[in-house]
Amino acid sequence: MHAFLERHRFLLAFVLLSSLAGLSVGVAKVATSLYALHLAASDFELSLIAGAQSIGILVMGMPIGVLVDQLGPLRLFAFGSVSAGLLYLVTPWLPVPLLLALTAVLVSFCMPCRFVSLNAVFMQQLDKVGVAKAGWFRGTHMIGFFLLGPALAASLIGAVDYVGTYTLVGLLFFATAALAPQVMRHYTPAAGAVLSVAAVLDQFTLLRRDRELAGISLIEFASQAANQYYGFFIVVIALRQFGFSAGAAASLVTLQGSLFVFALFTLGALLQRTGEYRFYQASFALIAAALAMLGLGHTAVWLWLGAAVLGLGLGMLQTVNISRFARASARLGRGRVAGINAFAGPAGGLAGCVLGGWSGQVFGLQSAFVLLSPVFLLFGCRMWRQARRAPAPAVSLPDLQGVHDE
């Protein structure tokens, strides 16, 4: 009975910590988009601010992956939370978009300490809860990030302006640092992990050497490119081109997040029944269709429909990717794979924001969705060709090595 209570005490603490962590980032992300518009940022400056949020994550993801096993996740998570909280407290006093971009870069260097630590703890616990619940822990993070954060940000800005909003963001980051010991003390670090240039380079070598891990990471890269571009620029597009209010524009992020979270919490069992190949193909088709709706739609209804379909497709894709990353981490090391995961996603996010912002400057922000759509059709075609060449067991759960990797 004591062991039962202890296990559920941990799960409750993890859900609370993950939700608060997602809420703090979700409020900050939408507030930063709206504050950039308040500062009259150009499309180019908007793309810089959006891309700046991924730079430090891209640089620090793999080193933090090594440090998680060397120092343990608690110290890293607390340091990242307190540092980011302090930076957000000064954000509303910045007078120009370029300073906002610089602060976003500094905050991005703190983020890997938080989510790599959470990912490592999550992957260790996934062995106990099973693949059917692969999306549950990530879903708790996304509840705060997608569902509560955008709506709360819009409401707070209307009620207490940007100073009050960013003050609450800072306090939320401090709260996660205070709660972290209840979760992070359960983690068992790998023996002998020491941060060095060789250890970081070894993670890149691992990507090149392990074809399954490289394949998962490539899909993660593309999905985060689409997700980050949507999350930052859909608010701008809705305000500028469709005349939405700030609250309605934030609701587009909330709707997409609702379906994303729905997929994470409910479709793990469907993944087990259908197998990874069919689940992947369905998610690729949904994402490609959603991006086409968002890019080609000329009325608000297409934005709402595209947001819903994109959330469902990305949630499905995240569910199957989580299970494959967790399997890879059992073979290759929790911290190492968490670091690679932390590199692949933000690298995609940075590419999506910068390249999307550049193409938006040339063709229009909405048109960038059309350019992203064929990427997921190509993923589906590539997997279909490999499935035709591969023996049947290679496309079933739990083994997909022969399907996605060349």
C-alpha positions in Angstrom: 0.0 0.0 0.0 2.8 2.4 0.9 4.5 1.7 -2.5 1.1 2.3 -4.3 0.7 5.7 -2.5 4.3 6.6 -3.2 3.9 5.9 -6.9 0.8 7.9 -7.3 2.3 10.7 -5.2 5.0 10.9 -7.8 2.6 10.9 -10.7 0.5 13.7 -9.2 3.6 15.8 -8.6 4.9 15.1 -12.1 1.5 16.1 -13.7 1.5 19.3 -11.6 5.1 20.2 -12.5 4.7 19.4 -16.2 1.5 21.4 -16.4 3.0 24.5 -14.6 6.1 24.2 -16.8 3.9 24.2 -19.9 1.7 27.0 -18.6 4.6 29.3 -17.9 6.0 28.8 -21.5 2.6 29.0 -23.1 1.8 32.4 -21.5 5.3 33.7 -22.3 5.1 32.6 -26.0 1.9 34.3 -26.8 2.7 37.3 -24.7 6.0 37.7 -26.7 4.1 37.5 -30.0 1.7 40.2 -28.9 4.4 42.4 -27.3 6.4 42.2 -30.6 3.3 43.5 -32.4 2.9 46.2 -29.7 6.5 47.3 -30.5 5.6 47.5 -34.2 8.0 44.8 -35.2 8.3 44.1 -39.0 7.9 40.6 -40.5 11.7 40.3 -40.5 11.9 41.3 -36.8 9.1 38.9 -36.0 11.0 36.1 -37.6 14.1 37.0 -35.6 12.1 37.0 -32.4 10.5 33.7 -33.2 13.8 32.1 -34.2 15.6 33.6 -31.2 13.5 31.4 -29.0 15.2 28.3 -30.4 18.8 29.3 -30.6 19.9 28.5 -27.1 17.8 25.4 -27.1 19.6 24.3 -30.2 23.1 25.0 -28.8 22.5 23.6 -25.3 20.2 20.6 -25.9 22.9 18.0 -26.3 25.3 19.3 -23.6 22.4 19.4 -21.1 21.5 15.8 -22.1 25.0 14.8 -20.9 24.8 16.9 -17.8 21.4 15.3 -16.7 23.2 12.1 -16.1 26.3 13.8 -14.6 24.6 16.2 -12.2 21.0 14.9 -12.1 18.0 16.8 -13.4 17.0 18.7 -10.2 19.9 21.2 -10.1 19.6 21.8 -13.9 15.8 22.3 -13.8 16.0 24.7 -10.9 18.8 26.7 -12.5 17.0 27.0 -15.8 13.6 28.0 -14.2 15.0 30.7 -11.9 17.2 32.2 -14.6 14.4 32.3 -17.2 12.0 33.7 -14.6 14.4 36.6 -13.9 14.8 37.4 -17.6 11.0 37.5 -18.1 10.7 40.0 -15.3 12.7 42.5 -17.3 11.1 41.8 -20.7 8.2 44.3 -20.5 10.7 47.1 -20.0 12.4 46.5 -23.4 11.6 49.4 -25.8 12.6 47.9 -29.2 12.0 44.6 -31.0 15.8 43.8 -31.4 16.2 43.9 -27.6 13.2 41.6 -27.3 14.9 39.2 -29.7 18.1 39.4 -27.6 16.2 38.5 -24.4 14.5 35.7 -26.2 17.9 34.3 -27.1 19.0 34.5 -23.4 15.8 32.8 -22.3 16.3 30.0 -24.9 19.6 29.1 -23.2 17.7 28.4 -20.0 15.0 26.2 -21.6 17.0 23.0 -22.1 17.7 22.8 -18.4 14.0 22.4 -17.9 12.7 20.3 -20.7 15.6 17.9 -21.1 15.4 17.2 -17.4 11.7 16.6 -17.7 12.2 14.4 -20.8 14.8 12.2 -19.1 12.5 11.6 -16.1 9.6 10.9 -18.4 11.5 8.4 -20.5 12.6 6.6 -17.4 8.9 6.4 -16.2 7.5 5.3 -19.6 8.9 1.8 -19.1 6.4 1.5 -16.2 3.3 2.9 -17.8 3.5 1.4 -21.2 3.2 2.6 -24.8 -0.6 3.1 -24.6 0.1 6.0 -22.2 3.1 7.3 -24.2 1.5 10.7 -24.8 0.2 11.2 -21.3 3.1 12.9 -19.6 3.8 15.1 -22.7 0.1 15.8 -22.8 0.2 17.3 -19.3 2.8 19.7 -20.4 0.8 20.7 -23.5 -2.4 21.3 -21.4 -0.6 24.4 -19.9 1.3 25.2 -23.1 -1.5 25.1 -25.6 -4.9 25.1 -23.7 -4.4 27.4 -20.7 -1.4 29.5 -21.7 -2.7 31.4 -24.8 -6.1 32.3 -23.3 -4.5 33.3 -20.0 -1.9 35.5 -21.8 -4.6 37.4 -23.8 -6.7 37.9 -20.7 -3.8 39.1 -18.6 -2.5 41.6 -21.2 -6.0 43.1 -21.3 -6.3 43.2 -17.5 -2.8 44.1 -16.2 -0.9 45.0 -19.4 2.6 43.5 -20.3 4.3 44.3 -16.9 1.7 42.3 -14.9 1.7 39.5 -17.5 5.5 39.0 -17.5 5.6 39.3 -13.7 3.2 36.3 -13.5 5.3 34.5 -16.0 8.4 35.0 -13.8 6.5 33.8 -10.7 5.3 30.7 -12.6 8.9 29.8 -13.5 9.9 30.3 -9.8 7.0 28.0 -8.7 8.3 25.2 -11.0 11.7 25.4 -9.4 10.1 25.1 -6.0 8.1 22.0 -7.0 10.9 20.2 -8.9 12.4 18.3 -5.9 9.2 16.3 -5.5 9.7 14.9 -9.0 13.4 15.0 -9.9 14.6 13.1 -6.8 13.1 9.9 -8.3 15.5 9.9 -11.3 18.4 7.5 -11.3 21.4 8.9 -13.3 23.5 6.8 -15.6 26.9 6.0 -14.2 30.1 7.6 -15.6 28.5 10.4 -17.7 30.8 13.4 -17.8 30.3 16.5 -19.9 33.1 17.0 -22.4 33.5 18.1 -26.1 33.9 14.4 -26.9 30.7 13.5 -25.1 28.7 16.1 -27.0 30.3 15.1 -30.4 29.5 11.5 -29.6 25.8 12.4 -29.6 26.2 13.7 -33.2 28.1 10.5 -34.0 25.2 8.5 -32.5 22.8 10.3 -34.8 24.8 9.3 -37.8 25.4 5.8 -36.6 22.0 4.8 -35.4 19.6 4.9 -38.4 16.5 4.5 -36.4 17.3 7.4 -34.1 18.2 9.6 -37.1 14.9 8.7 -38.8 12.8 9.6 -35.7 14.8 12.8 -35.3 14.2 13.9 -38.9 10.4 13.5 -38.4 10.7 15.4 -35.1 12.6 18.2 -36.9 9.9 18.6 -39.5 6.9 18.4 -37.1 8.4 21.0 -34.8 9.1 23.3 -37.8 5.4 23.2 -38.6 4.3 23.5 -35.0 6.6 26.4 -34.1 5.7 28.4 -37.2 2.0 27.9 -36.5 2.3 28.7 -32.8 4.1 32.0 -33.4 2.8 33.3 -36.7 -0.9 32.2 -36.6 -1.5 35.0 -34.1 0.1 37.6 -36.4 -1.8 36.2 -39.5 -5.2 36.2 -37.7 -4.7 39.8 -36.4 -3.3 41.3 -39.6 -5.0 39.5 -42.4 -8.3 38.3 -40.9 -9.1 41.1 -38.4 -9.3 38.8 -35.3 -9.2 40.3 -31.8 -6.2 39.3 -29.6 -8.4 36.8 -27.7 -9.8 35.2 -30.9 -6.3 34.9 -32.4 -5.0 33.3 -29.2 -8.0 30.9 -29.4 -6.5 29.5 -32.7 -3.5 28.3 -30.7 -5.8 27.0 -28.0 -7.9 25.0 -30.5 -4.8 23.5 -32.1 -3.5 22.6 -28.7 -6.8 21.0 -27.6 -6.7 18.5 -30.5 -3.0 18.0 -29.9 -3.6 17.1 -26.3 -6.6 15.0 -27.2 -4.5 12.9 -29.5 -1.7 12.5 -26.8 -4.1 11.3 -24.2 -6.5 9.1 -26.2 -4.8 7.7 -29.2 -2.1 5.6 -27.7 -4.4 2.6 -27.7 -5.2 3.1 -31.4 -1.4 3.2 -32.0 -1.1 -0.3 -30.5 -4.0 -1.6 -32.5 -3.1 -0.2 -35.9 0.7 -0.3 -35.7 3.2 2.5 -36.2 3.2 2.4 -40.0 -0.5 3.1 -40.4 -0.4 5.6 -37.5 2.4 7.5 -39.1 0.7 7.6 -42.5 -2.5 8.9 -41.1 -0.7 11.7 -39.2 1.3 12.7 -42.2 -1.9 13.0 -44.3 -3.7 15.0 -41.7 -0.8 17.5 -41.2 -0.3 18.0 -45.0 -4.0 18.6 -45.4 -4.1 21.0 -42.4 -1.2 23.1 -43.7 -2.9 23.4 -47.1 -6.1 24.6 -45.4 -4.1 27.2 -43.4 -2.1 28.4 -46.4 -4.8 28.5 -49.0 -7.9 29.5 -47.0 -9.4 32.9 -47.5 -12.0 32.9 -44.8 -11.8 32.5 -41.1 -13.5 29.1 -41.2 -10.4 27.6 -42.9 -8.2 28.9 -40.1 -10.3 27.2 -37.5 -10.6 23.9 -39.4 -6.9 23.9 -40.3 -6.0 24.6 -36.6 -8.1 21.6 -35.5 -6.8 19.2 -38.1 -3.1 20.3 -37.5 -3.5 19.7 -33.8 -4.8 16.2 -34.3 -2.2 15.3 -36.8 0.7 16.7 -34.8 -0.6 15.0 -31.7 -0.7 11.6 -33.4 2.8 12.1 -34.8 4.1 13.1 -31.4 2.5 10.0 -29.8 4.3 7.6 -32.1 7.6 9.5 -31.9 7.5 9.5 -28.1 7.3 5.7 -28.0 10.1 5.4 -30.5 12.4 7.9 -28.7 11.7 6.0 -25.4 12.7 2.7 -27.0 15.9 4.3 -28.4 16.7 5.7 -25.0 16.5 2.3 -23.4 19.1 1.1 -25.9 21.3 4.2 -26.0 21.0 6.0 -22.7 18.2 8.3 -21.3 20.2 11.5 -21.1 21.9 11.1 -24.5 18.6 10.5 -26.3 16.8 13.2 -24.3 19.6 15.6 -25.5 19.2 14.5 -29.1 15.4 14.9 -28.8 16.1 18.4 -27.4 18.3 19.2 -30.3 16.1 17.9 -33.2 12.9 19.6 -32.1 14.3 23.1 -31.5 16.4 22.8 -34.7 13.2 22.3 -36.6 11.5 25.1 -34.7 14.3 27.5 -35.5 14.3 26.4 -39.2 10.5 26.8 -39.3 10.5 30.2 -37.8 13.4 31.7 -39.7 12.8 30.1 -43.1 9.0 30.6 -42.7 9.6 34.3 -41.7 11.9 34.8 -44.7 9.4 33.1 -47.1 6.6 35.1 -45.5 8.5 38.3 -46.2 8.7 37.3 -49.9 5.4 35.5 -50.5 3.3 36.4 -47.4 3.2 34.8 -44.0 0.2 32.6 -44.8 1.8 31.2 -47.9 4.6 29.6 -45.9 2.1 26.9 -44.7 1.7 25.8 -48.3 5.5 25.4 -48.6 5.5 23.1 -45.5 2.7 20.9 -46.6 4.6 18.8 -49.3 7.3 17.9 -46.7 4.8 15.6 -44.9 3.5 14.1 -48.1 7.1 13.2 -49.0 7.5 11.5 -45.6 4.4 9.4 -46.3 5.6 8.5 -49.8 9.1 7.6 -48.5 7.7 5.4 -45.8 5.3 3.7 -48.2 8.1 2.9 -50.6 10.2 1.5 -47.8 7.2 -0.5 -46.5 6.8 -2.2 -49.9 10.5 -3.2 -49.9 10.6 -4.3 -46.2 9.4 -7.6 -44.8 6.0 -7.4 -43.0 7.4 -7.6 -39.4 9.4 -4.4 -40.1 6.2 -2.3 -40.2 4.5 -3.5 -37.0 4.6 -2.4 -33.5 7.1 -2.3 -31.8 9.7 -2.5 -34.6 9.8 0.1 -37.3 13.5 0.2 -38.1 13.1 -1.1 -41.7 10.3 1.3 -42.6 11.6 4.8 -41.9 15.4 4.4 -42.2 17.4 4.0 -45.3 
